[in-house]
Amino acid sequence: MGYYTVTTQVQENYVQSWYKGKLAPFVGGCLLATCLSLSFSGETAQQNYAVSAKPAVHAIPLTAMGVGTRSGVPQTAAQKRFPSRSSALQMAAAVWAPSAKMPRKFIVGGNWKCNGDRPSINALVQALNTGESAIGSGVEVVVAPPMLYGDYARGLLRPDFGVAFQNCWTGGNGAFTGEVSANMIKDAGFDWVILGHSERRSLPEIMETDATVATKTAYALKAGLKVILCIGETLDARQSGKTDEVNARQLAAVAEKVSDWSNIVIAYEPVWAIGTGVVATPEQAQETHAQIRKWLAENLSPQVAQQMRIMYGGSANAANADSLAKQPDVDGFLVGGASLKPEFLKIAESWKSKVE
Ligand SMILES: O=C[C@H](O)COP(=O)(O)O
């Protein structure tokens, strides 16, 4: 099962529904615009819209709306086949609107870590490409392949999923053998980078410090990337009641070097839950997320706190995602092991449990 099978399938799923014909899509776009102006006036209408408008969004002629591809970046094979990934993401952002039940757009990341090869990526992407569209829904989805496969995966992956890198260098280009700069990631057409993951903080071969994570975060933001900033406590820290202290310390290091947090999403990942099968209870996750938001309010601003999306990471899977997603301060997931399986789509769909 290879490239052409995958791309043909996606083409059928997306391109045909978005671009086939001219008149019908144009009318669809006009209807949606009318729908938007009416439905954004109330909470109930917004919630109904988030669920019901997806088919209409599929019919919007994005190119006809003047939303083009990123200039200066060579198109991948998939981008040529599926006219605009960035257009799809812009539409996803444009359609969703905050409501009392979901004040922040849900975000689900799949961190593939150091796993996979071309055959397994082909198979995984094929499974992900058959799932429900994120366009027009209440979820933003980003997957992070191993760096070497970033462009390959993006070339196959559905255009409504973003692609992230798992790390970047602390600064710009130069004599830094083996490193990849944020500038290169941005220049290659990617928008996201994961920084501060506990594996990079704690593996003896790496041992990134709070200060290094902060430097990377500041530079990545300056280069125009969005950052999934991972924080979280070890088992020892939790057992000795230092969870909030550890999270505050890791956040404070970033606050020393970053003033604009609008392109940061925080991933709270208790180290004891990562890859262990021991997931935080919904109560533990909510309590810690609320403390993180409190820290943001007290140390940055109430506005940053209110707008910040805080993902949960650590043994999240299809079975526990809904109960975690229902917590008011859980705004999504950063998924490791389960992101390598089709069940990742079920986790992405857990946003619906927030608006039920
Ligand atoms: O980045 C993802 C986290 O490390 C969670 O990994 P996990 O879902 O395998 O526990």
The ligand as an SDF file (V2000), in Angstrom:
LIG
                    3D

 10  9  0  0  0  0  0  0  0  0999 V2000
    4.6170   13.4130   23.9350 O   0  0  0  0  0  0  0  0  0  0  0  0
    3.8710   12.5450   24.3790 C   0  0  0  0  0  0  0  0  0  0  0  0
    3.9850   12.0540   25.7140 C   0  0  0  0  0  0  0  0  0  0  0  0
    5.2950   11.7640   26.0450 O   0  0  0  0  0  0  0  0  0  0  0  0
    3.0120   10.9840   26.0650 C   0  0  0  0  0  0  0  0  0  0  0  0
    3.4630    9.7120   25.6720 O   0  0  0  0  0  0  0  0  0  0  0  0
    2.4960    8.4610   25.9100 P   0  0  0  0  0  0  0  0  0  0  0  0
    1.1610    8.8360   25.3530 O   0  0  0  0  0  0  0  0  0  0  0  0
    3.1470    7.3350   25.1820 O   0  0  0  0  0  0  0  0  0  0  0  0
    2.4380    8.2440   27.3850 O   0  0  0  0  0  0  0  0  0  0  0  0
  1  2  2  0
  2  3  1  0
  3  4  1  0
  3  5  1  0
  5  6  1  0
  6  7  1  0
  7  8  2  0
  7  9  1  0
  7 10  1  0
M  END
$$$$
